[in-house]
């Protein structure tokens, strides 16, 4: 009997130890938030007073007064004049005239300082010379001037004399241009006397000179019993040029 009582007491103690009051809920600590230090707005960067301020670079403007005039082939021409005597017509004298309009070149005018103006190479297609006689034209191209073989004559200016210090619109000016004239691979110095004017954005004028055909190995031309030409040839260059 004592054993039963002891076992009962022991069982009661065990059960009482298993039943316990529910644990108190513990508050979960909130995570610590960092203290935000207020920041001041960014301050503008002040320029260094000792720094050098560089201005933006721009392309320099074209020099005032400088204009490139291009020769207009359709409105310009080169003309030759040479005296000829027809031996079979009682020594009748006549002046043969041939003209070509195939001309190219540029004139670099400095309107603010005319003496600083220059002229570029001038080229002329002398194979296109036409006169009042196709027989003469063919003989010149094939036998004498040989312009079928050497069609281009060039004039390269080397000096301009007599340009005015200033110019006035529409007024005529005279001056001289010296340069190297090449015909049939023969180059000789030649001077042109020029009268020109600038009006309504158009440069126009006339240039003249005299040359000897014999200097270029061309003449004088002689056809036995038929024709005899003079050695002297007058060249006239009438030009119109625009920008």
Number of C-alpha atoms within 10 A of each C-alpha: 5 7 7 9 10 11 10 11 10 11 11 12 10 10 10 9 8 9 8 8 6 6 6 6 6 6 6 6 6 6 6 6 6 6 6 6 6 6 6 6 6 6 6 6 6 6 8 8 7 6 7 7 9 6 6 5 6 6 5 6 6 8 9 10 11 16 17 16 19 19 21 19 17 12 14 20 19 22 19 20 16 18 16 20 19 16 15 11 11 8 13 11 15 12 13 17 17 20 19 21 22 20 23 17 19 18 20 17 19 18 18 15 16 18 16 14 17 17 18 15 16 17 17 21 19 27 22 18 21 18 16 11 11 10 9 13 17 18 12 19 19 13 12 15 24 18 21 16 11 15 16 19 20 22 21 19 20 15 12 18 12 13 17 13 11 11 16 12 10 13 10 14 16 16 15 16 20 17 19 17 21 18 21 17 12 12 16 14 13 17 20 20 15 19 16 19 17 20 13 8 12 15 20 19 19 19 20 18 14 15 15 15 19 13 13 17 13 17 17 18 18 13 10 9 10 12 17 19 21 17 17 16 18 15 20 20 21 19 22 21 21 17 14
